Amino acid sequence: MSWSKACRGTRISSYLENLHRTSQYPRTILCSRYYTHGACKSNEHYLRSKRVFWGSSSSWSLNSHSATAKSMLDSAHRQYSTHSPSETKSQKMLYYLTAVVFGMVGLTYAAVPLYRTFCQATGYGGTVQRKETVEEKIARHSESGTVTEREIVVQFNADVADGMQWKFTPTQREVRVKPGESALAFYTAENKSSAPITGVSTYNVTPMKAGVYFNKIQCFCFEEQRLLPGEQIDMPVFFYIDPEFETDPRMDGINNLILSYTFFKVSEENTTETVNNNNSVPVQETN
């Protein structure tokens, strides 16, 4: 009995042990499958992320390398392109500056004759404008037969530059003339020094807007006048007032004109050269 009971206890315990093992096996399989499946999924996701990262990093590195190479080429191209054009630009700038300097020097020498021509062409500064000859204007006025009662008073003024020992005065104080008529006036110049002096004069008419109607027929302006010590000369001024002076509305109320002359001393070096050239006589060879 004791042996049979012991055997039964052993069989029962072994049976119970087998039953316990069989009941735990499916749970173990399920747990193992669950953990295996999750690990695979996580590993797959990890590998994908790694592949994406390294793929993106490799493409980024390739793009960065290509961008660096492109920037180096662009900088080299710019450096090469800026060296040669910079030299060309500097040469062009040098040429421009040289041209400007020569142009300024040329304008300095040509300023006086250009200004004189401009004043004579436009009447600026009271300078007499020359568009039509005086003979043509007198003939045109004579043919028209117009008679005017308007009288214009032309006053005369004379000045000399500082340091010029001349006495320069108008012979008459004023002259009364009608538009379309001509008139004659005189200036007197005297050398008060003990040496010959050569002078040249300029003139203007005021009011300045009336200068376009003041026409010179004969004048000593812009011509060199040489006076010996104590010498005195009379210089005539023959002028003509354009008849259009009366019909111009801008001249309304203007009945007085002032003709002013100013003498300037000419350099003695130029005067000496002129005198030597005029007095030079060719030498004839004798056989």
DAWOVEN-V705673 format. One line per field, one symbol per residue. ss: DSSP state (H for helix, E for strand, C for the rest). A space follows every 10 residues. Layout:
ss=???
//
This chain:
ss=CHHHHHHHHH HHHHHHHHHH HHHHHHHHHH HHHHHHHHHH HHHHHHHHHH HHHHHHHHHH HHHHHHHHHH HHHHHHHHHH HHHHHHHHHH HHHHHHHHHH HHHHHHHHHH HHHHHHHHHH HHCHHHCCCC CCCHHHHHHH HHHHCCCCCC EEEEEEEEEE CCCCCEEEEE CCCEEEEECC CEEEEEEEEE ECCCCCEEEE EEEEEECHHH HHHEEEEECC CCCCEEECCC CEEEEEEEEE ECCHHHHCHH HCCCCEEEEE EEEEECCHHH HHHHHHHHHC CCCCCCC
//
